[in-house]
Amino acid sequence: MFEPYCFVSANRIIMDVTLGSSISIIRSKRVVIGNTISRADIIISDGKITSIAPWGKRLPASGQQLLDVGDLVVMPGIIDPHVHVNEPGRTDWEGYRSATRAAAAGGITTIVDMPLNSLPPTTSINNFQTKLKAAEGQCYVDVAFWGGVIPGNQAQLVPMLYAGVAGFKCFLIHSGVPEFPHVNLMDLHAAMSELQGTNSVLLFHAEFDDPNDAPVTGDPVQYETFLASRPDHMEVAAVEAVAQLCLQYNVRCHIVHLSSAKALPIIRKAKDAGAPITVETTHHYLTLNSENIPPGATYYKCCPPIRENKNKDSLWNALLQGQIDMVVSDHSPCTSDLKLLHDGDFMKAWGGICSLQLGLSLFWSSARCRGFTLPDVSCLLSRNPAKLCSLDERKGSLHTGYDADLVIWDPDKEFQVQEQILHHKNKLTPYLGFRLWGEVAATIVRGILVYHKGKHFSKPQGEPVLIHTVSPPKPSGPYY
């Protein structure tokens, strides 16, 4: 049995948890600090970790609050760098309020919003300002932002870096929306020339269309028909091109949502050659497999596709060997009508899976049986994503001076995914009815208790996170 939550105010124990409280000390017998699990007190002031002390050695001063969570695990808050919020423009799909409430309920303290599916997309400085205004006052966790690379917007990239985007995403194949067209190799050469000399990163949806592929003619209600339309070699060819560009320009490159394990040897070879390249996979590629997708179940559709169980096992093995750098949600919701459930046509339905709130539990449910430790979870879901987004000097780890962003959870608690517990706007997801391990008890953002046992603090506490990967220009002197 775990000890109950309690706040200690001066010498008086208060058993009721108060949402919105600023916590001064968090005490746990299982605190994940780097590669260790320790009994510790985390000391917090003004939203920052000021020290980490031995368990039970600190008493709160008058007016301070101590949160003793017993044996529950305390970890750095999850950072999810692959979230489609879709606001402004497609807020019937998702929005900042609903997405960040879902994030808080899943122990996520920072999300990074993708540049597409909102209207306008984040492809110019003006569009970025529009997105910042849309997010204002709505966010329950912190939100950073990716910019986008599309044909012809290379002159916007450095100004967007000065404005605070974490980096940029591009597509090497049709994105699914007309306002975010995919790029060709000439576009990439121009973009990477602009990014040389910065610490920015270019994210790639890495699939190439192959004109030599024969048209797929199978039954569109059968998942294998859709799977045959996005074969492994589309990813392999695209990853090969990215690796070559990465070596040529020495610009940080990142492969998003890797589906095919067959591309991993290319990434390993590029890393061995010195390329600054990283790769992520997603919870759905690690949890689901094509053999078990029912006919017409279009809520399983995503691009690249969910592949065979053998491929899933290969991804897990690569993750265990350190060949995949992080695991993300790729939360990409839409309204249920776009999933075409009435005819179950995988070829025409919108591709994207809702899972933002469930990431920690989805990962742990399988990882716990595959040799992963709690520090491994923190590395793959917090520390490495922070590095990707250039947030690793303030988030993603429990260090003095870092933001007091924390998830408190029970890795030994099982629960069932039910629609009523989900906070993202559209509830259709492959995971309804799943039994998962690892229940989030509380989420703390910069020292403030924003979520506890199914309830959120009413006032959004999240902030926009502007990231600087390029030094501001030096003022020029007079021309005379």
Salt bridges, closest charged atoms under 4 A:
GLU3 OE2 - LYS29 NZ 3.05
ASP41 OD1 - ARG27 NE 2.84
GLU94 OE2 - HIS331 NE2 2.81
ASP113 OD2 - LYS131 NZ 3.15
ASP142 OD2 - LYS395 NZ 2.78
ASP142 OD1 - ARG446 NH2 2.65
GLU179 OE2 - ARG90 NH1 2.75
GLU207 OE1 - HIS205 NE2 2.72
GLU207 OE1 - ARG230 NH2 2.75
ASP210 OD2 - HIS233 ND1 3.65
ASP213 OD1 - HIS233 NE2 3.19
ASP232 OD2 - ARG307 NE 3.79
GLU235 OE2 - ARG307 NH2 2.96
GLU280 OE2 - HIS82 ND1 2.72
GLU280 OE1 - HIS254 NE2 2.85
ASP313 OD1 - ARG370 NH2 3.06
ASP325 OD2 - LYS271 NZ 3.02
ASP330 OD1 - HIS82 NE2 2.89
ASP330 OD1 - HIS84 NE2 3.57
ASP343 OD2 - HIS342 NE2 3.69
ASP403 OD1 - LYS48 NZ 2.52
ASP403 OD2 - ARG394 NH2 2.88
ASP403 OD2 - LYS395 NZ 2.84
ASP405 OD2 - LYS395 NZ 2.58
ASP412 OD2 - ARG30 NH2 3.45
GLU414 OE2 - ARG435 NE 3.45
GLU439 OE1 - LYS413 NZ 2.76
GLU463 OE2 - ARG446 NH1 3.48
